[in-house]
Amino acid sequence: MDLLVIENLKVTFQTPPEQVRAVDGVTLELKQAETLALVGETGCGKSTIALSILRLLPENADVRGKIIYRNNDLLLLPEKELAQLRGKDISLVMQNPALALNPVYSIGHQMTEPLIVHRRLKKPKAIQTAKNLLEKLHFKGPSNAIRAYPFEMSGGMKQRVLIGISVVLSPKIIIADEPTKGLDDRLREMVLKELRLVREMNRSSMIFISHDLNAAREISDRIAVMYAGEILESAATQEFFKEPLHPYSQALLESLPERGFKPIPGVSPSMIQPPRGCKFHPRCPDKKEMCSKQRPDFKRTKNRDVKCVLYS
């Protein structure tokens, strides 16, 4: 059952005299209790999709398409109603806890505020709820953590706190935007473990956004590969790593250290003046003459969707 449906999403940033086409016709579905990994090179539009869902993009963003949640188009929902959904139904784990956490408020204040505002809990009950959650997130001294300020915590602790704040209201959808970025292997594994835990606690669905393919493989049920504002392939995670179909997907996996660390030739295209036809064709080893002229549509093949003329 689809919990969230994104239909033909287009996001353009107006930067006169130019326009940046950050997201260019993305269609995605997130199923109940599913973790969908959205992967691709830095700057391909992954985080823009996340911010579009919660309508947190800056004023110069022109957003078109549909984002359907519980029969409501979030792009058309009045701001007051959308504010009730943020955090409560759909939460965002931001990629930089040092910037996401407010340095002048204690961890307890930041964790209890959603409980007091949305659930109308009294402060003592909200504090106890926050402590219980921190204990589940493997804080050995939740009472001390509640009183602490962000500057008193390590990077890994702050990331776990940020996860806690994001799920304290038991949201139906968690959007994790590059949660392992910049972390060493130990902290990375810890964060992935905590994300799996909070998802299982509430049977939440998750959109896991990352350029870390190995992290995506560990945590996701399904993978969608993004390039220059488009989804090029969507497949079950195990099937994708066993047999990627799109030439970009294949090149992306070949760039992994365990597969030889082979860089993808060329550079990502301009989001201001993208190539005609398939946006990957200037870098594609399998390109054909039509690739520079014709923008391919999704085709269903081998139990996944792929956007490439090789499968038309």
C-alpha positions as CSV (number, residue, x, y, z in Angstrom):
1,M,0.0,0.0,0.0
2,D,1.4,3.4,-1.0
3,L,1.7,5.8,1.9
4,L,3.2,8.7,0.0
5,V,3.0,9.3,-3.8
6,I,5.1,11.9,-5.6
7,E,3.8,12.6,-9.1
8,N,5.8,14.5,-11.8
9,L,7.6,16.7,-9.3
10,K,9.5,19.6,-10.8
11,V,11.5,22.1,-8.8
12,T,13.1,25.1,-10.4
13,F,15.1,27.7,-8.5
14,Q,14.7,31.2,-10.0
15,T,18.1,32.8,-10.0
16,P,17.7,35.6,-12.6
17,P,18.7,35.6,-15.4
18,E,18.9,31.8,-15.1
19,Q,16.8,28.9,-13.8
20,V,18.2,25.9,-12.0
21,R,16.2,22.7,-12.7
22,A,16.9,20.9,-9.5
23,V,14.2,18.3,-9.8
24,D,12.9,17.4,-13.3
25,G,9.8,15.2,-13.4
26,V,10.3,12.8,-10.5
27,T,7.6,10.2,-9.7
28,L,8.1,8.0,-6.6
29,E,6.0,5.9,-4.3
30,L,6.7,5.1,-0.6
31,K,5.0,2.0,0.7
32,Q,3.8,1.3,4.2
33,A,6.6,0.2,6.5
34,E,9.2,0.5,3.7
35,T,12.6,2.1,3.6
36,L,13.3,3.7,0.2
37,A,16.8,4.8,-0.4
38,L,17.3,7.8,-2.8
39,V,20.9,7.6,-4.0
40,G,23.0,9.5,-6.5
41,E,25.9,11.9,-6.7
42,T,26.0,15.1,-4.7
43,G,23.9,17.9,-6.2
44,C,21.5,15.6,-8.1
45,G,18.4,16.9,-6.3
46,K,17.9,14.3,-3.5
47,S,17.7,16.8,-0.7
48,T,15.4,19.1,-2.7
49,I,12.9,16.3,-2.9
50,A,13.0,15.9,0.9
51,L,12.5,19.6,1.5
52,S,9.7,19.7,-1.1
53,I,7.7,17.1,0.8
54,L,7.6,19.4,3.8
55,R,7.5,22.6,1.8
56,L,10.7,23.9,3.4
57,L,12.3,25.2,0.2
58,P,13.3,28.9,-0.1
59,E,10.9,31.5,-1.7
60,N,12.7,31.4,-5.0
61,A,11.7,27.8,-5.5
62,D,9.0,27.1,-8.1
63,V,7.5,23.7,-7.1
64,R,5.0,21.8,-9.4
65,G,3.5,18.4,-9.5
66,K,1.8,16.5,-6.7
67,I,2.8,15.0,-3.4
68,I,0.0,12.9,-2.0
69,Y,-0.2,11.9,1.6
70,R,-3.5,10.4,3.0
71,N,-5.5,11.7,0.0
72,N,-4.1,15.3,0.5
73,D,-1.8,17.1,-1.9
74,L,0.8,18.5,0.4
75,L,1.7,21.2,-2.1
76,L,-1.8,22.6,-1.9
77,L,-2.4,22.1,1.8
78,P,-2.8,25.4,3.8
79,E,0.3,26.2,5.9
80,K,-1.6,25.8,9.2
81,E,-2.6,22.2,8.3
82,L,0.9,21.4,7.0
83,A,2.5,22.6,10.2
84,Q,0.4,20.1,12.1
85,L,1.9,17.3,9.9
86,R,5.5,18.3,10.2
87,G,7.1,16.3,12.9
88,K,3.9,14.6,13.9
89,D,3.2,12.6,10.7
90,I,6.3,13.3,8.6
91,S,9.7,14.1,10.2
92,L,13.0,15.2,8.9
93,V,16.4,14.0,10.2
94,M,18.7,16.7,8.9
95,Q,22.3,16.0,7.7
96,N,24.2,18.3,10.0
97,P,23.2,18.0,13.7
98,A,25.7,20.7,14.6
99,L,23.5,23.2,12.7
100,A,20.1,21.5,13.2
101,L,20.3,21.6,17.0
102,N,19.7,25.0,18.7
103,P,22.9,25.8,20.7
104,V,21.1,28.0,23.3
105,Y,18.5,25.4,24.4
106,S,19.1,22.2,26.3
107,I,18.5,18.8,24.7
108,G,15.5,18.3,27.0
109,H,13.9,21.5,25.9
110,Q,14.4,20.6,22.2
111,M,13.0,17.1,22.7
112,T,10.0,18.0,24.8
113,E,8.8,21.0,22.8
114,P,7.1,18.8,20.1
115,L,5.4,16.7,22.8
116,I,4.1,19.8,24.6
117,V,3.0,21.6,21.4
118,H,1.5,18.6,19.5
119,R,0.4,16.2,22.2
120,R,-0.3,18.8,24.9
121,L,1.7,16.8,27.4
122,K,2.6,18.4,30.8
123,K,6.3,19.1,31.1
124,P,7.1,16.3,33.6
125,K,5.4,13.7,31.4
126,A,7.1,15.1,28.3
127,I,10.5,14.9,30.1
128,Q,9.9,11.3,31.1
129,T,8.9,10.4,27.5
130,A,12.1,12.0,26.2
131,K,14.2,10.2,28.7
132,N,12.6,6.9,27.8
133,L,13.4,7.5,24.1
134,L,17.0,8.5,24.8
135,E,17.4,5.2,26.8
136,K,16.1,3.3,23.8
137,L,18.7,5.2,21.7
138,H,21.4,3.7,23.9
139,F,22.2,6.8,26.0
140,K,23.6,5.4,29.2
141,G,22.6,8.5,31.3
142,P,19.4,9.9,29.8
143,S,18.9,12.2,32.7
144,N,22.3,13.8,32.1
145,A,21.6,14.0,28.3
146,I,18.3,15.8,29.0
147,R,20.1,18.6,30.9
148,A,23.0,18.8,28.4
149,Y,23.5,21.4,25.7
150,P,24.6,20.5,22.1
151,F,28.2,21.7,22.6
152,E,28.6,19.2,25.4
153,M,28.0,16.3,23.1
154,S,30.0,14.4,20.5
155,G,29.0,14.3,16.9
156,G,27.5,10.8,17.2
157,M,25.5,11.8,20.3
158,K,24.1,14.8,18.6
159,Q,23.1,12.7,15.6
160,R,21.3,10.3,17.9
161,V,19.6,13.2,19.7
162,L,18.5,14.6,16.3
163,I,17.0,11.2,15.4
164,G,15.2,11.2,18.8
165,I,13.7,14.6,18.2
166,S,12.6,13.5,14.7
167,V,10.7,10.5,16.0
168,V,9.5,11.6,19.4
169,L,6.0,12.0,18.0
170,S,6.0,8.6,16.4
171,P,5.8,9.9,12.8
172,K,4.4,7.7,9.9
173,I,7.3,8.8,7.6
174,I,10.9,9.6,8.5
175,I,13.0,11.4,6.0
176,A,16.7,10.9,6.8
177,D,18.8,13.3,4.7
178,E,22.4,12.2,4.6
179,P,22.4,11.1,8.2
180,T,25.8,9.3,7.9
181,K,27.6,12.1,6.1
182,G,31.0,12.9,7.6
183,L,30.9,10.1,10.2
184,D,33.5,7.5,10.7
185,D,32.7,3.8,10.2
186,R,31.8,3.2,13.9
187,L,29.5,6.2,14.1
188,R,28.0,5.3,10.7
189,E,27.0,1.8,11.9
190,M,25.6,3.2,15.1
191,V,23.4,5.8,13.3
192,L,22.1,3.1,10.9
193,K,21.3,0.9,13.8
194,E,19.4,3.7,15.5
195,L,17.5,4.5,12.4
196,R,16.5,0.8,12.0
197,L,15.4,0.8,15.7
198,V,13.2,3.9,15.5
199,R,11.6,2.7,12.3
200,E,10.8,-0.7,13.8
201,M,9.5,0.9,17.1
202,N,6.7,2.8,15.2
203,R,6.5,0.7,12.0
204,S,7.4,3.9,10.2
205,S,8.2,4.3,6.5
206,M,11.5,5.9,5.7
207,I,13.1,7.8,2.8
208,F,16.8,7.4,3.3
209,I,18.8,10.0,1.2
210,S,22.5,9.3,0.7
211,H,25.4,9.1,-1.7
212,D,26.7,6.3,0.4
213,L,25.6,3.2,-1.5
214,N,26.8,0.7,1.1
215,A,24.7,2.5,3.8
216,A,21.7,2.4,1.4
217,R,22.3,-1.3,0.9
218,E,22.3,-2.0,4.6
219,I,19.1,-0.2,5.5
220,S,16.8,-0.1,2.5
221,D,14.2,-2.3,1.0
222,R,14.2,-0.5,-2.3
223,I,16.5,1.9,-4.1
224,A,15.8,4.8,-6.5
225,V,18.8,6.1,-8.4
226,M,18.8,9.8,-9.1
227,Y,20.8,11.7,-11.7
228,A,20.6,15.4,-12.7
229,G,17.1,15.8,-11.2
230,E,15.7,12.6,-12.6
231,I,15.1,9.0,-11.3
232,L,16.8,6.7,-13.7
233,E,16.2,3.3,-12.1
234,S,14.1,2.0,-9.2
235,A,14.4,-1.6,-7.9
236,A,14.4,-3.8,-4.9
237,T,17.7,-3.3,-3.1
238,Q,19.0,-6.9,-3.4
239,E,18.1,-7.1,-7.1
240,F,19.7,-3.7,-7.8
241,F,23.0,-4.7,-6.3
242,K,22.9,-8.1,-8.0
243,E,22.2,-6.7,-11.4
244,P,22.0,-2.9,-12.0
245,L,20.5,-2.2,-15.4
246,H,20.9,1.5,-16.2
247,P,24.5,2.4,-17.4
248,Y,24.6,5.1,-14.7
249,S,23.6,2.6,-12.0
250,Q,26.3,0.2,-13.3
251,A,28.9,3.0,-13.2
252,L,27.9,4.1,-9.8
253,L,28.4,0.6,-8.4
254,E,31.8,0.3,-10.2
255,S,32.9,3.4,-8.3
256,L,32.7,1.6,-5.0
257,P,36.1,0.7,-3.4
258,E,35.3,-3.0,-3.3
259,R,34.6,-3.0,-7.0
260,G,37.8,-1.2,-8.0
261,F,37.0,2.4,-7.3
262,K,36.5,3.2,-11.0
263,P,35.5,6.9,-11.4
264,I,32.6,7.7,-13.7
265,P,34.1,9.5,-16.8
266,G,33.2,13.1,-17.3
267,V,31.3,15.5,-15.0
268,S,27.7,15.9,-13.9
269,P,25.7,18.1,-16.3
270,S,24.6,21.6,-15.7
271,M,21.3,21.9,-14.0
272,I,20.8,25.3,-15.8
273,Q,21.4,24.0,-19.3
274,P,21.0,20.2,-19.1
275,P,21.8,18.1,-22.2
276,R,19.0,17.2,-24.6
277,G,17.7,13.7,-24.6
278,C,19.1,11.4,-21.9
279,K,21.0,13.6,-19.4
280,F,23.5,10.8,-18.9
281,H,24.4,10.3,-22.5
282,P,27.5,12.5,-22.6
283,R,29.1,10.2,-20.0
284,C,27.5,6.9,-21.1
285,P,29.6,4.1,-22.6
286,D,26.5,2.5,-24.2
287,K,25.0,5.6,-25.8
288,K,23.3,5.5,-29.2
289,E,22.5,8.2,-31.6
290,M,18.9,8.6,-30.3
291,C,20.2,9.2,-26.8
292,S,21.1,12.8,-27.6
293,K,17.7,13.5,-29.1
294,Q,15.1,11.5,-27.2
295,R,14.4,11.6,-23.5
296,P,13.5,8.0,-22.5
297,D,10.5,7.0,-20.5
298,F,10.4,4.5,-17.7
299,K,10.1,0.9,-18.9
300,R,9.2,-2.1,-16.7
301,T,11.7,-4.8,-17.1
302,K,13.3,-7.5,-14.9
303,N,11.0,-6.6,-12.0
304,R,12.1,-2.9,-11.9
305,D,11.6,0.4,-13.6
306,V,14.5,1.8,-15.7
307,K,14.7,4.9,-17.9
308,C,17.0,3.9,-20.8
309,V,16.5,3.3,-24.5
310,L,18.4,0.0,-24.1
311,Y,15.3,-1.4,-22.5
312,S,12.6,0.2,-24.7
